[in-house]
Amino acid sequence: MQEKKLFDAEWNLMCFIWENHPTTASQAAAFALKEFQWKKNTTYTVIKRLIQKEFLQRQEPGFFIIPLVEKQQMQQQAMSSLLEKRFDGNVQDFLNTLSQINPSKSLVQ
């Protein structure tokens, strides 16, 4: 399967959809207005893009939006990509680095 990519804004909207599906585009727009201060047209544009990228399916009547991929699937893909890009696929290096992270301290000063 070809890697599907979500930009941060798409990911944020997909999280709402994953947690609330089936949902309508208008419900997603209300959420995005409250959480991200997006105008309705912005949300609808992101939804349209997610449909074109085959992350969502539109169902009528009512403009229901249904996820076509699972959140866990996207999380696994993101971790696999990170592992390849930053750790040359070496799981042990990744785990060693992960075990040294202190969540209460910033890594970048």
C-alpha positions in Angstrom: 0.0 0.0 0.0 1.3 3.5 -0.9 1.9 5.6 2.2 -0.9 8.0 2.9 0.1 11.3 4.5 -1.8 13.6 6.7 -0.8 17.2 7.3 -1.2 18.5 10.9 -4.5 20.3 10.2 -5.9 17.2 8.5 -4.8 15.0 11.4 -6.5 17.3 13.9 -9.8 17.1 12.0 -9.5 13.4 11.4 -9.1 12.9 15.2 -12.5 14.5 15.7 -14.0 12.3 12.9 -12.4 9.1 14.2 -13.9 9.8 17.7 -17.3 10.9 16.5 -18.1 8.9 13.3 -20.4 8.8 11.6 -20.6 12.6 11.8 -21.7 15.3 9.4 -19.6 17.9 7.7 -21.5 20.6 9.6 -20.7 18.9 13.0 -17.0 18.8 11.9 -17.2 22.5 10.9 -18.7 23.4 14.3 -15.9 21.5 16.1 -13.2 23.2 13.9 -14.7 26.6 14.5 -14.6 26.1 18.3 -11.2 24.4 18.4 -9.2 25.9 15.6 -11.2 29.1 14.7 -11.7 27.8 11.2 -14.4 29.2 9.0 -16.9 26.7 7.6 -15.4 27.0 4.1 -11.9 26.1 5.5 -13.3 22.9 7.1 -15.2 21.9 4.0 -12.0 22.4 1.9 -10.1 20.1 4.3 -12.9 17.6 4.2 -12.9 17.7 0.3 -9.1 17.2 0.3 -9.5 14.2 2.7 -12.1 12.7 0.4 -9.9 13.1 -2.6 -7.0 11.5 -0.7 -9.3 8.6 0.2 -9.2 9.2 4.0 -12.9 9.9 4.1 -16.1 8.9 2.3 -19.0 11.2 1.8 -22.5 9.7 2.2 -25.8 11.4 1.4 -28.3 12.5 2.5 -26.9 14.8 5.1 -23.2 15.0 4.0 -22.1 12.3 6.5 -18.3 11.7 6.5 -17.0 8.3 7.2 -13.3 7.5 7.8 -11.8 5.0 5.4 -8.7 4.5 7.4 -8.3 3.8 11.1 -6.4 6.1 13.5 -4.2 3.2 14.6 -3.2 2.5 11.0 -2.1 6.1 10.6 -0.2 6.0 13.9 1.6 2.9 12.9 2.5 4.4 9.5 3.8 7.6 11.1 6.0 5.6 13.6 7.3 3.4 10.8 8.2 6.5 8.7 9.9 8.1 11.7 11.9 4.9 12.4 13.1 4.8 8.8 13.9 8.5 8.5 15.6 9.2 11.8 16.9 5.8 13.0 17.7 4.0 9.7 15.1 1.4 10.6 17.0 0.4 13.8 14.3 -0.4 16.4 16.8 -0.7 19.2 18.3 2.8 18.6 14.7 4.1 18.5 13.8 2.4 21.8 17.1 3.5 23.5 16.3 7.1 22.5 12.7 6.8 23.6 13.7 5.5 27.0 16.0 8.5 27.6 13.3 11.1 27.0 12.1 13.1 30.0 8.7 14.4 29.2 8.9 17.2 31.7 11.9 18.8 30.0 12.1 20.3 26.6 14.5 18.6 24.1 15.1 21.9 22.3 16.4 24.9 24.1 
